[in-house]
Amino acid sequence: MNETEQLWDWREKIANLYYQARFNENVTDAWRTWCDTRSKMFRDHPQSPIEAQDRKTYHGPTTFPYDASLRLAVELVPVTADHMTIATGSDGELSMRSFARTTGLDARLGGELTLYWIEGYGGGVFLPFADATSGSETYGGGRYLLDTIKGADLGVVRPDGKLVLDFNFSYFPSCAYSSRYVCPLAPSGNRLAGAVRAGERHPISA
């Protein structure tokens, strides 16, 4: 496969992985599959963000243990659109606008989060965040929970209309692994005062 076909294959595998996770009633089993599949892709796939010379010895992203208390149901309230443009290196500029903000996270995590709509053809939902672990236990620029353009779509709406956000599926942007990437980071308004010890983390030093 050429590079474009490789990226297509990567996106398809990620989209399928999240599709399976959304419809697996056993959430811890879905999370284990997510962890295992990402580890294999990071080791073996030509579009891995891990540098080619490091992949053979790479064991996969490190995560906190699954914490069911960090699978939370929130309501979304509309917000006045705040537009921002972010430089992303050779990919040009990324334009996005806020469209909703959570209610229901503050008591547990010390803040609420704004959801963004990435503008351009098709668009997509983007939810980056930082928290008290950022820069120590996790990547300093924050983590992603939703990035639907890239296939990372775990959005689950319950019958009562609330959105389920499972922070156990939060992950580092590609720029955390390689300087080849320039990624949009969590805006200042999406910093939680609490520590989200779920999802991807830095490896623990021996």
N, C-alpha and C positions, 0 to 999 in steps of 0.2 A: 504493500500500500504506500502511496505517496503521503506527504505530510498532511494534506487536506483530508484524505481518506482516513488517516490515523486519528485526526481530531474528531471527525465524524463518528468513528467507532467509539472513541472515548466518551463522547457526549451521549451516544446511544446507551452505552453500558451504565453510565451514571443515571440517566433518566429511568432505565429499567430497574435499577437498584432502588431508587426512591419510590417508584411505582409499587414494587413489592413491599417496601416498608409501610407504605400508607395503608395497604390492605391486609397486612398481617396482624391478626388480633393479639398475638403474643408479642408485645412490644419489646421485651428483652431479647427474644429470638430474632426479631427484625434488626435490633441494634447490633447483635453479634454478627449477623450476616453483613450488615453495613461495614462494620469494622474489618471483618475478614476479607470482604471483596475489595475494599479500598487498599488494604495492605497488599493484596495480590497485584492490583493494578499499579500501585506505586512501585512495586518491584519489577513488574514484567512488561508493562505497556510502554510503547515508544513515546507516548505523550505524557509520561509521568513527569511531575515537577522535580523529582529527584535527579540530580546530575547522573549521567549515564555511567560514569566510572564508580559511582557509589551504590548502584542499585543491587548488585549481587549480595552485598552484605547488609542491606537495609531490611529491617524486620517489619516495617510498617509504622504508621502514625501511632503514637502513644496516647492512650485515653484514660480518663478517670474511670473508676468502676461505675456501672449503671446506677443512677440515683432516681428512683421513681418519683421522688418529691420534686424533681426538677422537670417533670412533664406537667405543664401548667395550661389551664384553659383561661383565655383572656377575651374580653370584649374589645372591639375596635371602634374608635370614634373618629369621624372625619376631621381633618385638619386643613387649614388654609395652605395651599400649595407653596412650598418653599423650594425654588429651583436652585440647583447647584451644578457646576461643571467641574469635572476632575480630570486632570491629565493622566493618561495611562500609557505613557511611553510611545512605542511604535504603533500601538493600537489607536492613537489619537486621543480624543477627549470623550469622556463619558458624561452624558447629561442625565440628571434624574431629578425627580420632584417628590416631596413628601405627599402622602395621601391619607394616612391614618396613623393613629397612635393607640397603643395598648392601654387598657385599664385592667388592673388586677395583678400586676407584677410587683408593685411598690412594697406591699407588706412582706413579701417573701424575698425580694432581691434589691430593694432600696432604689427603685426607680421604674420608669416606664420607657418603652421603646417606640421609635417612629419607624414605620414601614415606608419604603421608597418605591417609586415606579421608575424603572429605567426607561428612558425615552428613546425613540428611534423605531425602526421597523419591528412591529410585533410587540416590543416592550417586555417588561417582566418585573416581578416583585423581588426586592432586594432588602434583606434584613441583616445588617452588620451590627455588632455590639462589642463594647469593651466592659470590663468589670474589675473588681478588686484583685483578680489574679493576673491581669494583663501586665506584661513586662516582667513578671516573676515566674509564676507557674505556667502561664500561657503566653502566646505571642503578643508583643507590646502593641501592635497595631490593631488588635482586636480579632474577633472571630466572626464567621458567617453562620447564620442559621438557615436563611433562605436565599437562594439565587436562582430563580426559576429559569432564566435564560440559559444557564449552564446545566439545567436538569435537576438542581438541588431544590426539589419542591416537596417538602414534607407537610405542607399546609393541610390540616385536617379540620374541617368545620363540623362541629357536633350538631345534633338535632336542635339544640337550644340556640344555635347561631354563634356560639363561642368558637374561637380559633384555638386549636391545641398547638402550643409551642413546646417541643421536646428538646431541651438544651443538651441532652445527651448526644444529639446529632450535630452539635456545633463543631466547626472545623476551621483550621487555619487557611487563609488565602495562600495562593501559590507563591507570592513574594516572600512568605516566611521560609520557603525552602531554597529559593534561588533568586539571584539578582537579575535573572533573565526576565523576570516579571515585574510589572508595576501595577499594583492593585489599589482599588478604592478602599480606604480604611474607615473605621467606625467614626462617624461625626461626633463632635463633643456632646451633643444632646442625647447620644445613645450610649452613654457610660453609666453603668449600674454601680451603686455604692457597695452592694453586696458582692460576695465571692461566688462565682458560678463554677463550682468544682464538678463539672460534668462536661462531656465531650472531649475534644482533643486538648492535649496538654504537652508541655515540654517533657522529654524523658527525665526520669529521676536519676541524678548522678549517683554512681556507686560509692 
